[in-house]
Amino acid sequence: MQTLLALYNVNDHKKAVQLLFRALMESSSDEWIHSYRRAITFYIDHIDEVW
């Protein structure tokens, strides 16, 4: 968690959010999150793109 906050504080928001999503994907047991795993994983790698 400290890494996420440190990245955010040095204005590396993209990397902080990517790490946050990866941590969520690895640790969550929520069925909704798991049902959207493929989409969320894709979004992590394309977080700055606008669709």
N, C-alpha and C positions, 0 to 999 in steps of 0.2 A: 504494500500500500504506500509506503514512503516513496518508492520509486515513482509511482503514479503522480503523487502530489508534487514531487520535485520536478518532474517533467512538465507538469502543468504550470508550476511557478516560474519556470524558465521559458515559458511561452511555446513549449513543444506540445501543443494541445492535441495534434493529430496522433502522435505516438502514445500519449497518455490515454486517449480514448481507445486506441487500438489495443493496448495492454489491458485496459479495463474490460473490454468486450471479450478478449481471450480468457481472462480470468473467470468471467461470468460463464462462458461456454464450458470451461473445464470443471467448474465447481458446482454448477446448478443442477438440481434434480427436478426442476420445473418442467412439466410435460410440454407446455407451450413453447418454451425456449428450445427444447429438443426437437419439436416439430418444425421449427424454423431454423434449425442448425445450419443447413446448407446455405440459406439466404443470408443469415447473419455472418457466417464465415466469409461469404463473397463480399459482403458490405465492408467487413473489416479491412480487406485489401483494397477497396475502392472508396474509401470513406470521404474523399474530397470531390468525388465525381457527382454531377447533378444529372438526374435522369429525366 
